[in-house]
Amino acid sequence: MPSFKGHIKSKLPNVGTTIFTVMSRLALEHNAINLSQGFPDFDCAKALKDLFSKAINSGLNQYPPMAGVPVLRERVAEKMERLYGATYDPEHEITVVPGATYGIFTAIATLIRPGDEVILFEPAYDCYDPAIETVGGTSVFVPLELPDYHVDWRKVQAAITPRTRMIIMNTPHNPTASVLSAEDMRMLEGILRGTDIVVVSDEVYEHIVFDGHVHQGVSRYPGLAERSFFVSSFGKTYSVTGWKMGYVCAPKELMSEFRKVHQFNAFVACSPVQYAFAEYMKDPAPYLELAAFYQRKRDLFRQALAPSRFTLMPSRGSFFQCAGYDAISDERDTDLAVRLTKENGVCSIPVSVFYKNPRYEKVLRFCFAKSDDTLKRGAEVLCRL
Ligand SMILES: Cc1ncc(COP(=O)(O)O)c(C=O)c1O
């Protein structure tokens, strides 16, 4: 291919290859135990795969309706009502999308204009800030507070200006595994009352909350639900991250604008898989049992790491475990993560990469959505450090 001779003014001049791609490639090169990227290393339910094949073989292979197949939207509406007591009209207030990331990007592109400010917390999942930058918005970062990455609501209040258009929430939180409490949600509700600020609530780990706690999402709080895009991911819930499917729920006024943008981008999400999810969702057990499934893995991993010199931070939700390494090394987390992969054969994610202006707090993130054997082998190596 001859090279492009024109001038390119990058919209994302500071964005390179994501750390997840870098670390996963390194893990492969060095045949390392991969506790880095956030996806299961085990297969999804056979029944779900069978339903997907059945839908394909019965010819459900053409464009579905733009907002998603009606039966799936109805299932989502029933679930939101049952779990959170929230009534979303499947006709106007629920849209099936090709992944939560796409849902988040679309919500941002729908509302944010040059000069608008969006509040987000740091460390932050990596897709928010580039999406804001792409559409000309400005990210305003509020730090989560150590030792347990909680929100200081005075700092949120102080970050609000007349230009604030949106706030991005994420609970359970990637990368820190913290969760928001009922008190947090009431604080947020109070701060936003009487403003036009819209919430984008990334709740892809909504079913992975530990120790008997109840997931506190925006849909439970009428004062938040009325101004929020709730975003979830079938990929995380059903261990099919490669299928890239999710859904967004929001009041009609917000959703009708969202659909205008979606209509001219993806337009629809994959059709047969929607029929498969609609059938599979009839049984709530798979998502209701997910927290116990991952809690067992969390406990196994933490117990296996107990003799190590890492300081284990709380893991209250999601499938991540953060660990401080003050007692082990003075290196930056980015250097240590690379060295552990190359020399010790265990791959993790350095938490500093989740900051726009990196803070080196000496914390690594491990993903425990892995087979028991992988977790034990990984922990064994980490205990030798
Ligand atoms: C917090 C968070 N939001 C969104 C996503 C992406 O979800 P999806 O694969 O459905 O786009 C991830 C995936 O790791 C995540 O951790």
The ligand as an ORCA input file, in Angstrom:
! r2SCAN-3c Opt
* xyz 0 1
  C     -15.964     -1.299     33.350
  C     -16.126     -1.877     31.982
  N     -17.014     -1.332     31.137
  C     -17.205     -1.818     29.899
  C     -16.503     -2.920     29.447
  C     -16.715     -3.417     28.049
  O     -17.822     -4.230     27.902
  P     -18.171     -4.784     26.439
  O     -17.196     -5.879     26.136
  O     -19.580     -5.272     26.542
  O     -18.020     -3.660     25.499
  C     -15.559     -3.515     30.288
  C     -14.746     -4.642     29.812
  O     -13.707     -4.989     30.353
  C     -15.376     -2.995     31.588
  O     -14.496     -3.542     32.445
*
